[in-house]
């Protein structure tokens, strides 16, 4: 059994975890607020559904994905806390400035700045958490961190949606951007950079601490290390499966406002939908806790089994929700289905760490985020927007586009997880 850095108190560890979660909450409020405000922005600026899909997805996610690999390698070389604080400052400014946008081009530029700066966060955090907490608790701790995704998304609906209804979408962005600077100040005071910890062996109680990052960093180039990681079939199928689940999840977030307004003329349901996303945070923590216990009792590869639950059990709920003619039935069925579909997040981030050496933790975390961003964030929303504009017709066009993506991703991810489990034992480090 391994232990984290011994000279960190439990208080320091959990203060760090809470601050990192708050930063993640803030980052997701800022990146997801476009989904909440999308219909208002679309009407105000005269955009198409395809424009909205590109604004929400690729303008952020492609920059985020590419820079995440750079930031992941940087996190393995230098101060992770410093990287996080600089990133949080920049993304808060980008959100604030978006409130003065008068064109699609300016909003896209600010979304790109948001993607660049937020790429600094999670690769560094994944590396930090692996140094602070023991291996046998990774799924639980990473799930706690991942639950911040849905707290952030939920708050973007609850708070951002309410502010937008009371004022307008510009005020929402300005308020959210300003609040980020306060969190940066708290993080400067409370975040601690731990010593690098290298875990040696499997299930051994040996530990090597490296106070200098130079002794910790491999001499291999980032591209050579990426090729080595991707040579593992289990890791490739892991990325494919969870990338497809992310694609379905980000797609419905991008268009949930349009589903309620176009299908039912019920814009009032948009902020209320945030409660389901807050509940998803609880589900993510529960999934991590259960997965750790499955792994301890039945073998570590069984963490991947949660992907099947997310991909398949959610499908009937989402079908009912997307095609129901009753707004409240649709509201509840979509909400419950999305809780189940999104509960995998912490398990995915934790499991991928077992395929990498200790000096590759930031890089493999960035690789996971790259795939999730390109496949999930980057492909799902613009594809759904295109299907809504060009393939499907009428009031159900958006719902039909979203269901098409959900069905393909849910079934495809299940096949990927089956294949990942077959290769897990040979590829784990």
C-alpha positions in Angstrom: 0.0 0.0 0.0 1.3 3.4 -0.9 1.0 6.6 1.1 1.1 10.3 0.0 3.6 12.9 1.0 4.1 12.4 4.7 4.8 16.0 5.7 1.4 17.2 4.5 -1.3 17.2 7.2 -4.8 15.9 6.5 -6.0 19.5 6.9 -3.6 20.7 4.2 -4.6 17.8 1.9 -8.3 18.5 2.1 -8.0 22.3 1.9 -6.1 21.7 -1.3 -8.8 19.3 -2.6 -11.6 21.8 -1.8 -9.8 24.7 -3.4 -9.1 22.6 -6.5 -12.7 21.6 -6.7 -13.8 25.2 -6.4 -11.5 26.2 -9.2 -13.0 23.4 -11.3 -16.5 24.6 -10.4 -15.6 28.1 -11.5 -14.0 26.8 -14.8 -17.1 24.8 -15.7 -19.5 27.6 -14.9 -17.5 29.8 -17.3 -17.2 27.3 -20.1 -20.8 26.0 -19.8 -22.6 29.3 -19.4 -22.9 29.5 -23.2 -25.2 26.5 -23.1 -27.5 28.3 -20.7 -27.4 31.6 -22.5 -27.1 30.1 -26.0 -30.7 30.7 -27.2 -30.6 34.3 -26.0 -27.2 34.9 -27.7 -28.4 33.2 -30.8 -31.4 35.5 -31.1 -29.6 38.6 -30.1 -26.7 38.1 -32.5 -28.8 36.4 -35.3 -26.9 33.1 -35.2 -27.9 29.7 -36.6 -27.9 26.4 -34.6 -24.7 25.5 -36.4 -23.1 28.8 -35.3 -24.2 28.1 -31.8 -22.8 24.5 -31.9 -19.4 25.9 -33.1 -19.4 28.6 -30.5 -20.1 26.2 -27.7 -17.9 23.4 -28.9 -14.9 23.7 -31.2 -14.0 27.4 -30.5 -13.3 26.3 -26.9 -12.5 22.6 -27.1 -10.0 22.5 -29.9 -7.7 25.0 -28.3 -8.3 23.4 -24.9 -7.4 20.0 -26.3 -4.2 21.0 -28.1 -2.9 23.2 -25.3 -3.8 20.5 -22.7 -1.0 18.3 -24.0 1.4 21.2 -23.6 0.1 22.0 -20.2 0.2 18.4 -19.1 3.9 18.1 -20.0 4.5 21.4 -18.3 2.8 20.1 -15.2 5.3 17.3 -15.0 8.2 19.7 -15.1 7.3 22.8 -13.1 5.1 24.3 -10.4 1.6 23.0 -10.8 0.1 25.6 -8.5 1.6 28.4 -10.5 0.2 27.0 -13.7 -3.2 26.7 -12.2 -3.3 30.3 -10.8 -2.1 31.9 -14.0 -4.8 29.9 -16.0 -7.6 30.9 -13.6 -6.7 34.6 -13.9 -6.8 34.5 -17.7 -10.1 32.6 -17.9 -11.8 34.9 -15.5 -10.8 37.9 -17.7 -12.0 36.1 -20.8 -15.4 35.4 -19.3 -15.7 39.0 -18.1 -14.8 40.4 -21.5 -17.4 38.2 -23.2 -20.1 40.2 -21.6 -19.2 43.1 -24.0 -19.3 41.0 -27.2 -21.2 42.5 -30.1 -20.3 39.8 -32.7 -19.8 36.1 -33.2 -16.1 36.7 -34.0 -15.4 38.4 -30.6 -17.2 35.7 -28.7 -15.2 33.0 -30.5 -11.9 34.8 -29.7 -12.8 34.9 -26.0 -13.9 31.2 -26.1 -10.5 30.4 -27.5 -8.8 32.4 -24.7 -10.9 30.5 -22.3 -9.8 27.1 -23.8 -6.2 28.1 -23.7 -6.2 29.1 -20.0 -8.5 26.3 -18.7 -6.2 23.8 -20.3 -3.8 24.6 -17.5 -6.1 23.3 -14.8 -6.9 19.6 -14.8 -3.6 18.1 -16.1 -1.9 19.9 -13.2 -4.6 18.8 -10.7 -4.4 15.2 -11.8 -0.7 15.2 -11.0 -1.2 17.0 -7.7 -3.9 14.7 -6.4 -1.7 11.6 -7.2 1.0 13.1 -5.0 -1.4 14.0 -2.2 -3.6 10.9 -1.9 -2.8 7.1 -2.0 -3.4 5.0 -5.0 -6.1 2.9 -3.4 -8.3 6.0 -3.0 -7.8 7.5 -6.4 -11.2 6.8 -7.8 -12.8 8.3 -4.8 -10.7 11.4 -4.7 -10.7 11.9 -8.5 -14.5 11.5 -8.4 -14.8 14.2 -5.8 -12.8 16.5 -8.1 -14.8 15.4 -11.1 -18.1 16.1 -9.3 -17.2 19.7 -9.4 -18.0 19.5 -13.2 -21.6 19.1 -12.4 -21.7 21.5 -9.6 -20.3 24.1 -12.0 -22.6 23.2 -14.8 -25.6 23.2 -12.4 -24.6 26.6 -11.0 -24.3 27.9 -14.6 -28.0 26.9 -15.1 -29.3 27.9 -11.7 -27.4 31.2 -11.3 -26.5 32.1 -14.8 -30.0 31.3 -16.1 -31.7 33.2 -13.3 -29.5 36.3 -13.8 -30.1 36.2 -17.5 -33.9 36.1 -17.0 -33.7 39.0 -14.6 -31.3 41.1 -16.6 -29.6 39.7 -19.8 -26.9 37.3 -21.0 -24.2 40.0 -20.9 -24.7 40.7 -17.2 -24.4 37.0 -16.5 -21.0 36.8 -18.1 -19.7 39.9 -16.4 -20.8 38.7 -13.0 -19.3 35.3 -13.5 -16.0 36.7 -14.8 -15.6 39.1 -11.8 -16.3 36.3 -9.3 -13.4 34.3 -10.7 -10.8 36.8 -9.5 -12.0 36.4 -5.9 -11.3 32.6 -6.1 -7.9 33.3 -7.5 -7.1 35.3 -4.4 -8.2 32.5 -2.1 -6.2 30.0 -4.0 -3.0 32.1 -3.8 -3.3 31.9 0.0 -4.5 28.3 0.4 -3.0 26.1 -2.3 0.3 24.2 -1.5 2.7 22.7 -4.0 3.6 19.2 -2.6 6.9 17.4 -3.2 6.8 15.1 -6.1 6.2 11.5 -5.0 7.2 8.5 -7.1 5.4 5.3 -6.3 7.5 2.2 -7.0 6.1 -1.2 -7.5 2.6 -2.5 -7.3 1.1 -2.8 -3.8 4.4 -2.0 -2.2 4.9 0.4 0.6 8.0 2.1 -0.8 8.2 5.7 -1.8 10.7 8.1 -3.3 10.3 11.8 -2.9 11.8 14.2 -5.4 12.0 17.8 -4.2 13.5 18.8 -7.5 11.4 18.5 -10.6 14.5 18.0 -12.7 15.1 14.6 -11.1 11.5 13.6 -11.8 11.1 14.4 -15.4 11.8 11.7 -18.1 14.1 12.6 -20.9 11.8 11.2 -23.5 10.1 13.7 -25.8 6.4 14.2 -25.3 5.6 12.7 -28.6 7.6 9.6 -27.9 5.8 9.2 -24.6 2.4 9.7 -26.2 3.2 7.0 -28.8 4.2 4.7 -26.0 1.0 5.3 -24.1 -1.2 4.9 -27.2 0.5 1.6 -28.0 -1.6 0.1 -25.2 -5.0 -1.2 -26.5 -6.7 -0.9 -23.1 -5.8 2.8 -22.9 -7.0 3.4 -26.5 -10.4 1.7 -25.9 -10.6 3.6 -22.6 -10.2 6.9 -24.5 -12.7 5.9 -27.2 -15.4 4.7 -24.7 -15.2 7.7 -22.4 -14.8 10.1 -25.3 -18.1 8.8 -26.8 -19.8 9.3 -23.5 -18.5 12.8 -23.3 -19.8 13.5 -26.8 -23.3 12.6 -25.8 -23.2 14.5 -22.5 -21.8 17.8 -24.0 -24.3 17.6 -26.9 -27.4 17.7 -24.6 -25.8 20.4 -22.5 -25.3 22.5 -25.6 -28.9 22.2 -26.7 -31.0 21.7 -23.6 -32.2 25.3 -23.7 -33.3 24.9 -27.3 -35.1 21.6 -26.4 -37.2 23.3 -23.7 -37.8 26.5 -25.7 -38.3 25.1 -29.2 -40.3 22.0 -28.2 -42.4 23.3 -25.3 -41.9 27.1 -25.1 -40.8 26.5 -21.5 -37.7 28.7 -21.0 -38.5 28.6 -17.2 -37.3 25.0 -17.1 -33.7 26.0 -18.1 -32.5 27.3 -14.7 -34.4 24.6 -12.9 -32.5 21.9 -14.9 -29.4 23.0 -12.9 -30.7 20.9 -10.0 -30.2 17.7 -12.0 -26.6 18.7 -12.7 -25.9 19.3 -9.0 -27.4 15.9 -8.3 -25.0 14.5 -10.9 -22.1 15.6 -8.7 -23.5 13.3 -6.0 -23.8 10.5 -8.5 -20.2 11.0 -9.7 -18.9 10.6 -6.1 -21.0 7.5 -5.6 -19.7 6.0 -8.8 -16.1 6.6 -7.7 -16.8 5.0 -4.2 -18.5 2.0 -5.7 -15.8 1.6 -8.4 -13.0 1.5 -5.8 -14.8 -1.2 -3.9 -15.5 -3.2 -7.1 -11.8 -2.9 -7.9 -10.7 -4.1 -4.4 -13.1 -7.1 -4.4 -13.2 -8.2 -8.1 -10.0 -6.7 -9.7 -9.0 -3.2 -10.9 -10.3 -3.7 -14.4 -13.8 -3.7 -13.1 -13.7 0.0 -12.7 -14.5 0.1 -16.4 -17.8 -1.6 -15.8 -19.3 1.8 -14.7 -18.9 2.9 -18.3 -21.6 0.3 -19.3 -24.0 1.7 -16.7 -23.4 5.2 -18.0 -23.8 4.3 -21.6 -26.7 1.8 -21.6 -28.9 2.4 -18.5 -29.3 6.0 -19.4 -30.7 5.3 -22.9 -34.4 4.5 -22.1 -34.7 7.6 -19.9 -33.3 9.9 -22.6 -35.5 8.4 -25.3 -38.6 9.1 -23.2 -37.4 12.6 -22.3 -36.5 13.7 -25.8 -39.7 12.4 -27.4 -42.3 13.1 -24.7 -45.0 15.5 -25.5 -45.4 16.5 -21.9 -42.8 19.1 -20.7 -42.5 17.9 -17.1 -42.1 14.3 -18.1 -39.4 15.4 -20.6 -37.8 17.5 -17.9 -37.6 14.7 -15.4 -36.6 11.9 -17.8 -33.8 13.9 -19.4 -32.6 15.0 -16.0 -32.5 11.4 -14.6 -31.0 10.0 -17.8 -28.2 12.6 -17.8 -27.4 11.9 -14.2 -26.8 8.3 -15.1 -25.0 9.1 -18.4 -22.6 11.5 -16.7 -21.7 9.6 -13.5 -18.6 8.1 -15.1 -16.4 11.2 -15.0 -14.3 10.5 -11.9 -13.9 6.8 -12.7 -12.6 7.7 -16.2 -10.0 10.2 -14.9 -8.8 7.8 -12.2 -8.6 4.6 -14.3 -6.4 6.2 -17.0 -3.8 6.9 -14.4 -3.1 3.2 -14.0 -1.8 3.0 -17.6 1.0 5.6 -17.0 4.3 5.8 -15.2 4.4 8.2 -12.3 6.4 10.8 -14.4 3.6 10.7 -17.0 0.6 11.5 -14.8 0.1 15.0 -16.1 0.6 13.9 -19.7 -1.9 11.0 -19.5 -4.4 13.3 -17.8 -4.0 15.8 -20.6 -4.4 13.0 -23.2 -7.7 12.0 -21.6 -8.8 15.6 -21.7 -7.7 16.0 -25.3 -9.8 13.1 -26.5 -12.8 14.2 -24.4 -12.5 17.7 -25.7 -12.1 16.8 -29.4 -14.6 13.9 -29.5 -17.0 15.1 -26.9 -16.9 18.9 -26.7 -15.6 19.5 -30.2 -17.6 17.0 -32.4 -20.9 16.5 -30.6 -22.4 20.0 -30.5 -21.6 21.1 -34.0 -22.8 17.8 -35.4 -26.0 18.1 -33.5 -26.4 21.7 -34.8 -25.8 20.6 -38.4 -28.3 17.7 -38.0 -30.9 20.2 -36.6 -30.4 22.7 -39.4 -30.1 20.3 -42.4 -31.5 16.8 -41.6 -34.3 16.9 -39.1 -37.3 19.3 -39.4 -39.9 21.0 -37.2 -40.1 21.5 -33.4 -38.5 18.1 -32.7 -35.5 18.7 -34.9 -33.1 19.4 -32.0 -34.4 16.5 -29.9 -34.0 14.1 -32.8 -30.4 15.3 -33.5 -29.5 14.8 -29.8 -31.1 11.4 -29.6 -29.2 10.2 -32.7 -25.9 11.1 -31.1 -26.9 9.6 -27.7 -27.8 6.3 -29.3 -24.7 5.9 -31.3 -22.4 7.0 -28.5 -24.1 4.8 -25.8 -23.9 1.6 -27.8 -20.4 2.4 -29.2 -18.9 3.1 -25.8 -20.2 -0.2 -24.4 -18.2 -2.1 -27.1 -15.1 0.0 -26.3 -15.3 -0.8 -22.6 -15.7 -4.5 -23.3 -12.5 -4.4 -25.4 -10.7 -2.3 -22.8 -11.4 -4.8 -20.0 -9.9 -7.6 -22.2 -6.6 -5.9 -22.4 -6.5 -4.2 -19.0 -4.2 -6.7 -17.2 -1.5 -6.6 -19.9 -1.4 -2.8 -20.2 -1.6 -1.7 -16.6 1.6 -0.3 -15.0 
